[in-house]
């Protein structure tokens, strides 16, 4: 697992009542019990941590099904902004 993936999972875990050890890339977002307002705060935290802007519309929360979807989105934005792949 890359440093970016690990850091994203750590941030997600900080918003979830679920133990960090139970959160993997395959974990469904419904299983980590993050409320919609917390999800918005999570997006802000990811933006701050990685100095990126994540296109997010509260009406499109459904496009993020699992942790891997979030990791992919953030990693793609980082790669695009930095012009390279991790």
C-alpha positions as semicolon CSV with decimal commas, in nm:
position;residue;x (nm);y (nm);z (nm)
1;X;0,000;0,000;0,000
2;X;0,137;0,342;-0,092
3;X;0,196;0,621;0,158
4;X;-0,089;0,816;-0,001
5;X;-0,329;0,525;0,034
6;X;-0,229;0,471;0,395
7;X;-0,267;0,840;0,481
8;X;-0,611;0,855;0,317
9;X;-0,725;0,550;0,513
10;X;-0,592;0,706;0,834
11;X;-0,792;1,024;0,766
12;X;-1,105;0,822;0,686
13;X;-1,056;0,626;1,008
14;X;-1,036;0,948;1,207
15;X;-1,396;1,024;1,104
16;X;-1,526;0,672;1,163
17;X;-1,624;0,491;1,481
18;X;-1,499;0,168;1,315
19;X;-1,154;0,041;1,419
20;X;-0,879;0,142;1,176
21;X;-0,775;-0,221;1,134
22;X;-1,116;-0,299;0,983
23;X;-1,090;-0,030;0,716
24;X;-0,938;-0,150;0,388
25;X;-0,960;-0,037;0,027
26;X;-1,253;-0,274;-0,023
27;X;-1,453;-0,144;0,275
28;X;-1,789;-0,001;0,172
29;X;-1,849;0,352;0,292
30;X;-2,178;0,247;0,449
31;X;-1,982;0,006;0,670
32;X;-1,761;0,278;0,818
33;X;-2,061;0,472;0,951
34;X;-1,969;0,821;0,836
35;X;-2,265;1,058;0,826
36;X;-2,311;1,294;0,532
37;X;-2,189;1,602;0,722
38;X;-1,886;1,409;0,840
39;X;-1,822;1,304;0,480
40;X;-1,810;1,670;0,376
41;X;-1,563;1,736;0,660
42;X;-1,364;1,434;0,545
43;X;-1,339;1,578;0,194
44;X;-1,217;1,910;0,340
45;X;-0,957;1,728;0,549
46;X;-0,830;1,536;0,245
47;X;-0,808;1,859;0,046
48;X;-0,610;2,024;0,323
49;X;-0,379;1,729;0,382
50;X;-0,290;1,681;0,015
51;X;-0,326;2,044;-0,097
52;X;-0,576;1,951;-0,367
53;X;-0,927;2,049;-0,468
54;X;-1,165;1,755;-0,483
55;X;-1,467;1,814;-0,706
56;X;-1,749;1,723;-0,473
57;X;-2,122;1,766;-0,494
58;X;-2,322;1,655;-0,192
59;X;-2,584;1,521;-0,431
60;X;-2,325;1,283;-0,581
61;X;-2,211;1,105;-0,265
62;X;-2,321;0,781;-0,431
63;X;-2,027;0,792;-0,671
64;X;-1,806;0,696;-0,377
65;X;-1,899;0,336;-0,295
66;X;-1,592;0,224;-0,105
67;X;-1,263;0,347;0,036
68;X;-1,086;0,262;-0,288
69;X;-1,309;0,510;-0,476
70;X;-1,190;0,789;-0,247
71;X;-0,826;0,678;-0,275
72;X;-0,853;0,665;-0,654
73;X;-1,012;1,011;-0,674
74;X;-0,755;1,177;-0,448
75;X;-0,460;0,994;-0,606
76;X;-0,576;1,092;-0,954
77;X;-0,599;1,457;-0,855
78;X;-0,254;1,448;-0,694
79;X;-0,106;1,286;-1,005
80;X;-0,276;1,538;-1,231
81;X;-0,155;1,834;-1,027
82;X;0,197;1,700;-0,991
83;X;0,224;1,558;-1,341
84;X;0,332;1,211;-1,230
85;X;0,212;0,882;-1,090
86;X;0,295;0,767;-0,742
